[in-house]
Amino acid sequence: MWFLVILMTSVTLHPVLCVSINTCPKKCVCDDANSVQCFRIQSIPTGISKDLRKLNLGYTHIKELKGRDLSGMTELEEVIISSCGVEVVEVNAFRAQGALRSLDLQKNKLRQIPRGLPQRLEMLRVGHNRITGLQESVFEGLRKLRLLDLQNNQITNLRSNTLSALVKLEFLHLDGNKIETVQGALRLSQLNLLSLGNNKITSFPSAFFTPLQSLVTLRLPGNLLSRVPHDLPNALSYLNLDRNQIRALRNREMGQLRKLTSLSVSFNRLVSVDGGLHLPNLTVLELPGNHLRTLPSRLSPNLERLDCRQNSIHEVTFQHLSGMKLLKHLFLENNTIQKFEANALRNNVQLTNLALEQNFLSSIPDGLPESLVRLDLKGNHIVAILEHELRSLKHLQVLNLRRNKLSSLPQITQDLLPRLRTIYLDENPWNCSCELLGVKRTLLARRVEIPNELCTESVSVPEDSWRAYLMAQHRCEEYLKEIEYQVEQTDAEEYYDYDS
């Protein structure tokens, strides 16, 4: 309802202001874009404009939805009734909303999907409810539905034929249910994303994935799969199989996935990966938390990220990594690596991030690529750092040497690690000699950050005499002054983002 307000001056009696005001129900906010949002209500308010396009009743206290509650709002395109405690939606409650495109009923107490939904509906969100199953014919007529979100319900059985009416469906979310059995073939030719994570699925029917020729993203983490499912679609680009019970990656199960760019099989029971896994477009391979004893070899030449942390890998050789010339990130922390072949990474000329924490290395690997920006060696058995081990690292910005067995360092001058920004040195058995204090002053003069304290500015001496101490301090001060004189002051260089 609209009304006119006219303000008159007491002298001229001429109108000075004319304002058009649209009535808005109590406890609601209305805007000029045909949108209404209400708060702390227990029923759908009356008096809402009939040309309303968006109705947001989220976080209110509506227990039941009936057709008469919305009957006057025939132009609605989006309805949000989430986190309200809704228990019942009357059959055909949205029958009058023929233009409805999006319906959000998440985080309520629904035990079944509402029946009689508008045929133009494109997005239906009913996640975080108490739905235990998908009734036959509940989706009949929804031939334009593109997104169906059913995550975090209590569904135990997925029968593919209950979804067959959704011929335009592109996104299907069924994560966080209790699905144990899957039946039939999923005949959804337009499906782009399927997410079935955190269920109890042990296997899929042999033809389940066959009709899904448009499927690009498949998420199956947190299930009970003991092998990679058969007949995965050729168009697949992203595959997540984390937290299952898979023991091997075989070419015969995955060879057809020539468009796959990202594969994650973290925290399974992997003991083997077929050599030369035929995935030519793979750029990301995530394999942490498995039982691998050797690095997978002859992988995709396009690989940019390889994560094999938390395995039982004991050596790194040139043969393992030689074909990965585009590799940028290599994560090998928390393994049992003792042997790192010299120049093992000589072909990896784009590598920027190398993580080798918590292994059994006794020295910095020889012949590391010049492209490295971050090198993590925390928690190894390194007893000494030699200049030639650092000489090639012209772009290194972060060096982590925490918790090793170091007592001294070489003098890190401007020509050695010229772009260094941060060096972690704590929890080593340092011998705080003049030479080490000189290294520290050189680094600080170059504005290199040293988190946590490295020695105090006094040198320790073996003799237990005050005179010996004073003489040592004097010699040390002279030495440190000479070091400071030799330090070249340079302008700060642009920081390179090694996470990119």
C-alpha positions as semicolon CSV with decimal commas, in nm:
position;residue;x (nm);y (nm);z (nm)
1;M;0,000;0,000;0,000
2;W;0,132;0,342;-0,093
3;F;0,033;0,687;0,047
4;L;0,139;1,046;-0,011
5;V;0,286;1,279;0,252
6;I;0,265;1,653;0,177
7;L;0,433;1,909;0,405
8;M;0,300;2,268;0,380
9;T;0,459;2,590;0,506
10;S;0,243;2,798;0,743
11;V;0,280;3,111;0,530
12;T;0,253;3,013;0,166
13;L;0,060;2,687;0,201
14;H;0,261;2,557;-0,096
15;P;0,397;2,197;-0,088
16;V;0,775;2,185;-0,011
17;L;0,833;1,812;0,009
18;C;0,663;1,515;-0,147
19;V;0,775;1,163;-0,037
20;S;0,648;0,829;-0,157
21;I;0,656;0,564;0,118
22;N;0,592;0,188;0,086
23;T;0,448;0,020;0,394
24;C;0,669;-0,250;0,546
25;P;0,558;-0,513;0,802
26;K;0,681;-0,484;1,158
27;K;1,013;-0,653;1,239
28;C;1,105;-0,644;0,869
29;V;1,336;-0,441;0,648
30;C;1,222;-0,354;0,298
31;D;1,429;-0,204;0,019
32;D;1,367;-0,065;-0,326
33;A;1,482;-0,382;-0,502
34;N;1,164;-0,573;-0,415
35;S;1,337;-0,748;-0,127
36;V;1,217;-0,805;0,231
37;Q;1,405;-0,947;0,530
38;C;1,229;-1,016;0,861
39;F;1,359;-1,088;1,212
40;R;1,226;-1,268;1,521
41;I;0,890;-1,357;1,373
42;Q;0,690;-1,675;1,425
43;S;0,480;-1,662;1,109
44;I;0,504;-1,506;0,765
45;P;0,380;-1,145;0,801
46;T;0,088;-1,001;0,608
47;G;0,090;-0,681;0,410
48;I;0,396;-0,762;0,201
49;S;0,394;-0,616;-0,149
50;K;0,257;-0,855;-0,413
51;D;0,542;-0,773;-0,653
52;L;0,804;-0,893;-0,403
53;R;1,094;-1,081;-0,567
54;K;1,309;-1,188;-0,267
55;L;1,189;-1,295;0,079
56;N;1,444;-1,367;0,354
57;L;1,309;-1,516;0,677
58;G;1,633;-1,678;0,792
59;Y;1,696;-1,719;1,167
60;T;1,332;-1,666;1,264
61;H;1,099;-1,903;1,453
62;I;0,870;-2,048;1,187
63;K;0,773;-2,410;1,258
64;E;0,535;-2,478;0,968
65;L;0,487;-2,352;0,614
66;K;0,143;-2,355;0,451
67;G;0,031;-2,254;0,105
68;R;-0,189;-1,971;0,228
69;D;0,113;-1,806;0,397
70;L;0,267;-1,719;0,059
71;S;-0,038;-1,720;-0,168
72;G;-0,034;-1,346;-0,240
73;M;0,333;-1,330;-0,336
74;T;0,315;-1,468;-0,688
75;E;0,623;-1,289;-0,823
76;L;0,870;-1,441;-0,577
77;E;1,197;-1,559;-0,735
78;E;1,404;-1,632;-0,421
79;V;1,294;-1,754;-0,078
80;I;1,524;-1,808;0,222
81;I;1,377;-1,982;0,525
82;S;1,692;-2,128;0,683
83;S;1,776;-2,188;1,051
84;C;1,414;-2,142;1,157
85;G;1,326;-2,479;1,309
86;V;1,081;-2,562;1,028
87;E;0,941;-2,912;1,080
88;V;0,664;-2,934;0,820
89;V;0,615;-2,790;0,472
90;E;0,263;-2,845;0,339
91;V;0,231;-3,020;0,001
92;N;0,211;-2,754;-0,273
93;A;0,303;-2,482;-0,021
94;F;0,488;-2,301;-0,302
95;R;0,235;-2,376;-0,573
96;A;0,148;-2,009;-0,628
97;Q;0,512;-1,913;-0,676
98;G;0,544;-2,014;-1,039
99;A;0,843;-1,780;-1,090
100;L;1,043;-1,922;-0,797
101;R;1,404;-1,994;-0,896
102;S;1,582;-2,046;-0,562
103;L;1,456;-2,206;-0,238
104;D;1,675;-2,228;0,073
105;L;1,545;-2,447;0,358
106;Q;1,880;-2,535;0,515
107;K;1,932;-2,600;0,887
108;N;1,577;-2,684;0,980
109;K;1,409;-3,001;1,111
110;L;1,259;-3,137;0,789
111;R;1,229;-3,515;0,762
112;Q;1,147;-3,518;0,392
113;I;1,185;-3,303;0,083
114;P;0,879;-3,082;0,024
115;R;0,645;-3,205;-0,249
116;G;0,484;-2,998;-0,521
117;L;0,768;-2,754;-0,576
118;P;0,746;-2,505;-0,866
119;Q;0,862;-2,640;-1,201
120;R;1,088;-2,341;-1,272
121;L;1,297;-2,403;-0,961
122;E;1,672;-2,401;-1,037
123;M;1,831;-2,419;-0,689
124;L;1,707;-2,623;-0,392
125;R;1,901;-2,623;-0,066
126;V;1,777;-2,860;0,204
127;G;2,107;-2,944;0,371
128;H;2,145;-2,981;0,749
129;N;1,798;-3,126;0,807
130;R;1,677;-3,471;0,921
131;I;1,592;-3,624;0,586
132;T;1,636;-4,002;0,595
133;G;1,556;-4,092;0,234
134;L;1,457;-3,969;-0,112
135;Q;1,098;-4,061;-0,187
136;E;0,994;-4,189;-0,527
137;S;0,871;-3,913;-0,761
138;V;0,959;-3,631;-0,516
139;F;1,158;-3,458;-0,792
140;E;0,904;-3,509;-1,071
141;G;0,852;-3,194;-1,275
142;L;1,177;-3,027;-1,163
143;R;1,329;-3,043;-1,506
144;K;1,507;-2,709;-1,467
145;L;1,676;-2,778;-1,134
146;R;2,051;-2,713;-1,161
147;L;2,164;-2,736;-0,797
148;L;2,049;-2,980;-0,527
149;D;2,208;-2,956;-0,181
150;L;2,127;-3,247;0,052
151;Q;2,440;-3,246;0,265
152;N;2,437;-3,329;0,636
153;N;2,113;-3,519;0,650
154;Q;2,052;-3,882;0,753
155;I;2,017;-4,052;0,415
156;T;2,136;-4,415;0,429
157;N;2,062;-4,541;0,077
158;L;2,109;-4,367;-0,257
159;R;1,889;-4,505;-0,537
160;S;1,989;-4,343;-0,860
161;N;1,643;-4,364;-1,018
162;T;1,500;-4,120;-0,761
163;L;1,713;-3,848;-0,922
164;S;1,651;-3,938;-1,286
165;A;1,389;-3,665;-1,336
166;L;1,651;-3,395;-1,276
167;V;1,768;-3,384;-1,637
168;K;1,933;-3,039;-1,605
169;L;2,107;-3,101;-1,271
170;E;2,465;-2,970;-1,265
171;F;2,561;-2,972;-0,893
172;L;2,470;-3,247;-0,645
173;H;2,586;-3,230;-0,280
174;L;2,530;-3,536;-0,059
175;D;2,818;-3,498;0,187
176;G;2,783;-3,583;0,554
177;N;2,499;-3,832;0,531
178;K;2,503;-4,201;0,633
179;I;2,499;-4,351;0,286
180;E;2,616;-4,713;0,288
181;T;2,470;-4,847;-0,036
182;V;2,450;-4,695;-0,382
183;Q;2,221;-4,852;-0,644
184;G;2,189;-4,818;-1,019
185;A;2,348;-4,582;-1,269
186;L;2,330;-4,208;-1,209
187;R;2,166;-4,091;-1,532
188;L;2,238;-3,720;-1,507
189;S;2,407;-3,624;-1,831
190;Q;2,449;-3,255;-1,735
191;L;2,603;-3,318;-1,393
192;N;2,921;-3,115;-1,345
193;L;2,993;-3,169;-0,974
194;L;2,916;-3,467;-0,749
195;S;3,010;-3,454;-0,381
196;L;2,960;-3,763;-0,162
197;G;3,216;-3,703;0,110
198;N;3,194;-3,830;0,468
199;N;2,954;-4,118;0,415
200;K;3,003;-4,495;0,459
201;I;3,032;-4,603;0,096
202;T;3,244;-4,913;0,035
203;S;3,193;-4,942;-0,341
204;F;2,992;-4,822;-0,640
205;P;2,796;-5,027;-0,896
206;S;3,002;-5,088;-1,210
207;A;2,782;-4,859;-1,425
208;F;2,721;-4,588;-1,167
209;F;2,950;-4,326;-1,327
210;T;2,912;-4,430;-1,691
211;P;2,633;-4,182;-1,786
212;L;2,811;-3,887;-1,619
213;Q;2,998;-3,771;-1,927
214;S;2,991;-3,404;-1,819
215;L;3,128;-3,469;-1,469
216;V;3,432;-3,250;-1,399
217;T;3,454;-3,254;-1,016
218;L;3,415;-3,567;-0,801
219;R;3,457;-3,557;-0,423
220;L;3,456;-3,885;-0,229
221;P;3,662;-3,817;0,087
222;G;3,587;-3,984;0,418
223;N;3,433;-4,308;0,291
224;L;3,536;-4,676;0,308
225;L;3,661;-4,728;-0,046
226;S;3,938;-4,985;-0,083
227;R;4,011;-4,905;-0,448
228;V;3,960;-4,630;-0,704
229;P;3,605;-4,663;-0,849
230;H;3,574;-4,820;-1,197
231;D;3,469;-4,637;-1,513
232;L;3,522;-4,282;-1,391
233;P;3,417;-4,027;-1,657
234;N;3,680;-3,918;-1,909
235;A;3,595;-3,549;-1,856
236;L;3,697;-3,556;-1,489
237;S;3,933;-3,274;-1,392
238;Y;3,931;-3,287;-1,009
239;L;3,919;-3,608;-0,801
240;N;3,931;-3,621;-0,420
241;L;3,964;-3,962;-0,253
242;D;4,106;-3,849;0,083
243;R;4,056;-4,056;0,400
244;N;3,955;-4,386;0,243
245;Q;4,130;-4,725;0,252
246;I;4,286;-4,732;-0,095
247;R;4,612;-4,929;-0,121
248;A;4,722;-4,864;-0,480
249;L;4,685;-4,629;-0,775
250;R;4,678;-4,835;-1,095
251;N;4,682;-4,737;-1,459
252;R;4,403;-4,979;-1,543
253;E;4,169;-4,792;-1,309
254;M;4,275;-4,439;-1,398
255;G;4,433;-4,446;-1,743
256;Q;4,126;-4,295;-1,909
257;L;4,145;-3,978;-1,695
258;R;4,359;-3,787;-1,941
259;K;4,195;-3,454;-1,852
260;L;4,254;-3,490;-1,478
261;T;4,447;-3,192;-1,338
262;S;4,414;-3,245;-0,960
263;L;4,422;-3,576;-0,769
264;S;4,415;-3,605;-0,390
265;V;4,449;-3,945;-0,220
266;S;4,563;-3,825;0,123
267;F;4,553;-4,039;0,438
268;N;4,469;-4,370;0,277
269;R;4,675;-4,691;0,289
270;L;4,875;-4,642;-0,030
271;V;5,180;-4,863;-0,065
272;S;5,226;-4,828;-0,442
273;V;5,167;-4,594;-0,733
274;D;5,207;-4,736;-1,082
275;G;5,517;-4,598;-1,253
276;G;5,433;-4,354;-1,528
277;L;5,074;-4,309;-1,413
278;H;4,903;-4,209;-1,737
279;L;4,764;-3,872;-1,633
280;P;4,930;-3,633;-1,880
281;N;4,753;-3,315;-1,763
282;L;4,796;-3,368;-1,389
283;T;4,930;-3,053;-1,217
284;V;4,852;-3,133;-0,850
285;L;4,912;-3,468;-0,677
286;E;4,840;-3,495;-0,301
287;L;4,957;-3,818;-0,132
288;P;5,034;-3,731;0,234
289;G;4,962;-3,969;0,521
290;N;5,012;-4,298;0,336
291;H;5,262;-4,588;0,350
292;L;5,476;-4,509;0,045
293;R;5,841;-4,618;0,073
294;T;5,956;-4,461;-0,253
295;L;5,864;-4,148;-0,445
296;P;5,626;-4,206;-0,738
297;S;5,832;-4,185;-1,057
298;R;5,769;-4,088;-1,418
299;L;5,465;-3,880;-1,332
300;S;5,303;-3,616;-1,552
301;P;5,555;-3,368;-1,701
302;N;5,300;-3,094;-1,620
303;L;5,305;-3,161;-1,247
304;E;5,344;-2,839;-1,043
305;R;5,272;-2,960;-0,690
306;L;5,370;-3,295;-0,535
307;D;5,287;-3,361;-0,169
308;C;5,427;-3,684;-0,021
309;R;5,467;-3,581;0,343
310;Q;5,401;-3,826;0,626
311;N;5,502;-4,139;0,438
312;S;5,800;-4,375;0,477
313;I;6,015;-4,247;0,190
314;H;6,385;-4,302;0,260
315;E;6,564;-4,156;-0,044
316;V;6,531;-3,902;-0,322
317;T;6,705;-3,961;-0,655
318;F;6,730;-3,788;-0,991
319;Q;6,533;-4,071;-1,152
320;H;6,230;-4,001;-0,933
321;L;6,187;-3,636;-1,031
322;S;6,375;-3,581;-1,357
323;G;6,069;-3,558;-1,579
324;M;5,889;-3,292;-1,372
325;K;6,037;-2,978;-1,525
326;L;5,740;-2,760;-1,423
327;L;5,741;-2,866;-1,055
328;K;5,709;-2,566;-0,820
329;H;5,620;-2,717;-0,481
330;L;5,766;-3,039;-0,337
331;F;5,663;-3,146;0,014
332;L;5,856;-3,435;0,170
333;E;5,844;-3,355;0,542
334;N;5,792;-3,625;0,806
335;N;5,948;-3,910;0,611
336;T;6,262;-4,113;0,683
337;I;6,487;-3,959;0,416
338;Q;6,858;-4,022;0,478
339;K;6,986;-4,016;0,122
340;F;6,930;-3,717;-0,108
341;E;7,124;-3,772;-0,428
342;A;7,346;-3,483;-0,537
343;N;7,180;-3,279;-0,813
344;A;6,863;-3,488;-0,780
345;L;6,660;-3,174;-0,859
346;R;6,871;-3,040;-1,144
347;N;6,584;-3,073;-1,394
348;N;6,334;-2,903;-1,162
349;V;6,433;-2,555;-1,269
350;Q;6,106;-2,392;-1,156
351;L;6,100;-2,534;-0,804
352;T;6,034;-2,257;-0,549
353;N;5,927;-2,444;-0,234
354;L;6,108;-2,751;-0,092
355;A;5,996;-2,894;0,244
356;L;6,225;-3,153;0,406
357;E;6,142;-3,110;0,776
358;Q;6,156;-3,401;1,018
359;N;6,378;-3,636;0,820
360;F;6,725;-3,786;0,886
361;L;6,941;-3,564;0,666
362;S;7,295;-3,496;0,793
363;S;7,364;-3,212;0,549
364;I;7,191;-2,976;0,309
365;P;7,132;-3,160;-0,021
366;D;7,394;-3,070;-0,280
367;G;7,302;-2,904;-0,608
368;L;6,963;-2,758;-0,518
369;P;6,803;-2,550;-0,797
370;E;6,865;-2,175;-0,810
371;S;6,490;-2,112;-0,831
372;L;6,424;-2,209;-0,466
373;V;6,253;-1,937;-0,261
374;R;6,182;-2,137;0,055
375;L;6,383;-2,428;0,196
376;D;6,263;-2,605;0,514
377;L;6,509;-2,836;0,690
378;K;6,377;-2,822;1,046
379;G;6,423;-3,128;1,266
380;N;6,699;-3,309;1,077
381;H;7,051;-3,415;1,189
382;I;7,251;-3,145;1,009
383;V;7,581;-3,080;1,189
384;A;7,744;-2,824;0,956
385;I;7,661;-2,583;0,674
386;L;7,914;-2,547;0,395
387;E;7,933;-2,245;0,165
388;H;7,910;-2,449;-0,154
389;E;7,575;-2,593;-0,037
390;L;7,429;-2,241;-0,037
391;R;7,617;-2,097;-0,334
392;S;7,349;-2,177;-0,595
393;L;7,053;-2,045;-0,391
394;K;7,039;-1,700;-0,548
395;H;6,664;-1,655;-0,496
396;L;6,622;-1,808;-0,151
397;Q;6,421;-1,588;0,085
398;V;6,332;-1,823;0,372
399;L;6,569;-2,082;0,525
400;N;6,450;-2,296;0,816
401;L;6,727;-2,474;1,012
402;R;6,549;-2,518;1,343
403;R;6,618;-2,818;1,565
404;N;6,930;-2,955;1,397
405;K;7,280;-3,013;1,544
406;L;7,449;-2,695;1,428
407;S;7,718;-2,524;1,635
408;S;7,846;-2,277;1,373
409;L;7,760;-2,108;1,044
410;P;7,964;-1,983;0,748
411;Q;7,980;-1,606;0,697
412;I;7,665;-1,532;0,493
413;T;7,777;-1,225;0,299
414;Q;7,588;-1,041;0,028
415;D;7,704;-1,279;-0,246
416;L;7,581;-1,579;-0,045
417;L;7,199;-1,600;-0,027
418;P;7,163;-1,244;-0,167
419;R;6,781;-1,238;-0,132
420;L;6,754;-1,394;0,212
421;R;6,477;-1,236;0,425
422;T;6,424;-1,481;0,713
423;I;6,640;-1,752;0,870
424;Y;6,523;-1,978;1,155
425;L;6,812;-2,094;1,374
426;D;6,670;-2,170;1,720
427;E;6,703;-2,501;1,907
428;N;7,055;-2,580;1,786
429;P;7,360;-2,638;2,014
430;W;7,536;-2,315;1,909
431;N;7,894;-2,233;2,004
432;C;7,865;-1,858;2,058
433;S;8,207;-1,768;1,918
434;C;8,322;-1,441;1,766
435;E;8,270;-1,591;1,424
436;L;7,908;-1,683;1,496
437;L;7,838;-1,340;1,644
438;G;7,991;-1,196;1,329
439;V;7,750;-1,399;1,116
440;K;7,462;-1,273;1,327
441;R;7,567;-0,908;1,292
442;T;7,612;-0,950;0,917
443;L;7,262;-1,091;0,883
444;L;7,106;-0,818;1,096
445;A;7,294;-0,551;0,900
446;R;7,139;-0,699;0,586
447;R;6,797;-0,672;0,756
448;V;6,753;-1,047;0,761
449;E;6,500;-1,149;1,025
450;I;6,622;-1,403;1,284
451;P;6,314;-1,511;1,485
452;N;6,410;-1,590;1,848
453;E;6,748;-1,500;1,997
454;L;7,074;-1,632;1,855
455;C;7,352;-1,594;2,113
456;T;7,399;-1,279;2,323
457;E;7,657;-1,016;2,241
458;S;7,926;-1,174;2,459
459;V;8,165;-1,447;2,360
460;S;8,217;-1,761;2,569
461;V;8,577;-1,862;2,657
462;P;8,710;-2,192;2,782
463;E;8,939;-2,031;3,050
464;D;8,780;-1,963;3,382
465;S;8,943;-1,623;3,435
466;W;8,828;-1,266;3,415
467;R;9,143;-1,157;3,229
468;A;9,094;-1,422;2,961
469;Y;8,734;-1,314;2,924
470;L;8,827;-0,946;2,878
471;M;9,095;-1,028;2,624
472;A;8,853;-1,249;2,429
473;Q;8,589;-0,977;2,436
474;H;8,839;-0,721;2,307
475;R;8,950;-0,946;2,020
476;C;8,589;-1,025;1,941
477;E;8,489;-0,657;1,930
478;E;8,775;-0,581;1,691
479;Y;8,669;-0,872;1,471
480;L;8,304;-0,764;1,473
481;K;8,395;-0,405;1,379
482;E;8,588;-0,537;1,081
483;I;8,290;-0,752;0,979
484;E;8,052;-0,455;1,005
485;Y;8,285;-0,246;0,790
486;Q;8,282;-0,512;0,519
487;V;7,903;-0,553;0,508
488;E;7,749;-0,407;0,195
489;Q;7,429;-0,215;0,256
490;T;7,172;-0,282;-0,014
491;D;6,820;-0,162;-0,078
492;A;6,539;-0,403;0,009
493;E;6,430;-0,613;-0,288
494;E;6,075;-0,705;-0,375
495;Y;5,951;-1,008;-0,183
496;Y;5,877;-1,311;-0,395
497;D;5,557;-1,492;-0,310
498;Y;5,663;-1,857;-0,295
499;D;5,301;-1,970;-0,235
500;S;5,187;-1,851;-0,574
